[in-house]
Amino acid sequence: MYSRKMLARTAGLLYLMVILFGVFAELYVRSGLVVPGDAAETARNIRAHRELFRLGFVSDLLMQASFFFLALALYRLFRAVDNRHALLMLCSVMVSVAVMCLNMLHQYAVLLILEGSCLMQAFDGSQADSLILLFMDLHKNGYRIAQIFFGIWLFPLGFLAYRSGFIPRLIGVLLMIACFSFLADFFLFFLLPGYSAGLSSLVTLPTTIGEFALCLWLLIKGVRERPNLLTSLNN
């Protein structure tokens, strides 16, 4: 029971790292520097805060590494509940991490432009600014492509939490609902050109609630002791 609780709290800590690194990179760095539709202002902001932009880049990579290890910890925690669903959860995260890491090349291209790569000599200032905004837009859309797997992984995770007996069933239900809210957000973003960030936040609200609830439960409670269930799982 002690080792299971330690594993659960390790997963909770990794979940918290995913949230903190992701929020810092997206909501603090990129949202503060990138001005949608304004290439000149975006380029000016990034040039003036190059170190912050680099810090956001590293924060994104740390978020992806934390997500990778989170999936491994959750797999170990839940594999005795249902190994097939635990594998589906793990594989979904592995694919999303791979897509996100490849997508980081778009952000790194901005750093190459800022450093005055020899390939940039063919572009004047305004063209370089447009390229910076283009690569940031590509990064945003690449992240959205990975989002389909962010949605998929939540259903087996919610199912496992619901079936486990050591995570509140309500959290499991919230996570399964979150799967469909995330997938709805994914399709609405690509199918509706005027889909707003405000509406996206509303659609993905179940995801926010479910993931924060699981993170806090794992960190604070770890697992809820059910002696009869634990005995059957250990056997």
N, C-alpha and C positions, 0 to 999 in steps of 0.2 A: 504493500500500500504506500509506503514511504517513497519508493522509487517511482511509482506511478504518479504520485503527487509532484515529485521533483521534475519528472518529464512534462507534466501538464504545465507547471510554472515556467519551465524553460520555453515551452511552446508559447505561453502567454507573453513572455519577455520578447521573443522573436516577433510575435504578432505586433506588439507595441512598437518595436523598432521599424517594422514595415510601415506602420501608420505614421510614425514621427518623421522618418526619412522621406516618405512619399509626400506628406503634407508640406514639409519644408521645401522640397524641390519644386513642387507644383504650385502651391498656394502662396508661398513667400517669394521664391526666386522667379519662376517663369511668369506668374501672374503680375508680379511687380515690374518686370522688365519688358515683356512682350506686349505691344499695343496692337491689337487686331486691325489689320488693314492699313497700318501706318508703318511702312518699311523704314523711313528715315528716323522716326522717333524710336522704333525698336532697336535699330542699329546704334543709335546714339546712347540709349540706355545701357545696352550690353557693353559697349566700348567703355562707358564711364564706370561700369561695375564688373570688370572682367573677372576679378577674384571671386566675387559673389556668384557669377555665372559658373565659374569652375567648381565652386563649392556645391552648387546645385547639381552639377554634372556628377560629381563624386557621390553626393547624397542619393541620387537616383540609382547608381550602381550598388551602393550599400543596401538600398531598399530591395533590389532584385536578389542580392545574395541572401539577405535575411528571409525573403519569401521562399527561396530555395530550401534553406535549412528549416524553416517553419513547416514546410510540407513534409520533410523527412521526420520531424518530431511528431507531427500529427499522425503520420502513417504508423509510426511505432506505437502511438497511444491508442489508435483505433483499430489496428489490424486484427485484434482478437474479437472485435465486434462483428466485422464483416470484411474479409480480406479483399473481395472483389471491388466493393465500393471504396475501400481505402486505396486500392491501386488506381481506380479511376480518378480519385481526388489527386493522388500524387502525379499521375501522368498529365493531367490538365494543368497543374502548376508548372511542371517541367516545360511544357510547350509554351506557356505564357511567358516564362522567364526567358526562354530562348528568343522569342519574338521581341520582347522588350530590350534584350541586350543588343540584338541586331539593329533595332530601331535607334539605339543610342548613337549610331554612326551619323545620323542626321544632326544630332546636337554637336557631335565632335567636328562635323564639317564647318559649323559656325566658328569654332575655335581656330580652325585652319584659315578661314577667311580673315579673322581678326589678327592672326599672326602674319598676314601678308604673304601667303603661299605664292610661289613663283607662277602658279597657274592663274592667279588672280590679276596678273599684270595686264591681261587682255580686257579687264573690266574697269570702268570708271567708278567713281564713288557711289553714284545712285544705283548703278547696276549691282555693285557689291552689297549695298543695303537691301536691295530686292532679293538677292540670293539668301541673305541672312534670314529674312522673313519667310522665304519659301522653305528653307530647311527647318525652321521652327514649326511651320504649318505641317510639314511632312512628319516631324516628330510627334506632333499632337495627334495626327490621324493614324500614325503607326501605333501609338499607344491605344487608340480606340480599337484597332484591329485585334490587339492582344486581349482586349476587354471581353471578347466572346468566351475566352477560356477563364477569365475572372468570374464570369457568370456560371459556366459549366462546373467549375470546381466546388461551388457553394452548395449544389444540390447533394452530392454524395457526402460532403462535410456535414450538412444539416441532417441528412438521413442517419449518419453515424452518431451524431450527437443525440438525436432523438432515441435511437436504439440502445445507446451505451448504458444508460442507467446512472452514470456518474456526471452527466451534464444535464441541466434542466431541459425538459422536453420543449418548453416554450422557445428556448434559444434554437433548438433544432428546427422548429417550425419556422421561425423568423429567417433562418439561413436558407431554407428551401424556398420560401417566398422571395428572398433576396436574389436567388438564382434567376427567377423569371423577371424581376424588376431590372436586373443588370442586362439581361438579354433584350428586354424591351427597349432599354436605353440605347443599346448597341444598334438595333435596327432602326430606331427612330432617328438617330444621329445621321446614318448614311442614307436614309430614305427621304427625310424631310430637310431640305436645304435651310429652312428658317428655324430649325430646332434650337431653342435658346438654352443657355447655361442654367438659367433659373428653373426651367421646366425639367432639365436633366437632373438637377439636384432634388426636385420633388419626386421624380420617377424612381431615383435610386435611394430614396430615404429608407426603405426597408433594409437595404444593404448596409447602410451606415449604422442603423440600430442593431442589426443582427451581428455584424462583425465586432462592433464595440462591445456588445454584451458578452460575446464569447471571449474576447481578449481580456476583459475585466474579470470574468468568472475564472479563467485559467490562471490569471495572475494572483487573484485574491483567495479564491477557494481551492484552486487546483482541481481536485475531483471530489465528488460527493461519495462518501463511503457507503457501499451497499454490500455487506459481507457475503450474502448468498450469491449475488451476481459475480462478485470478484472471485469467489471460490470456483464457480462454473467456468469463468474465463481462464483462470489459471490452470484448470484441468484440461 
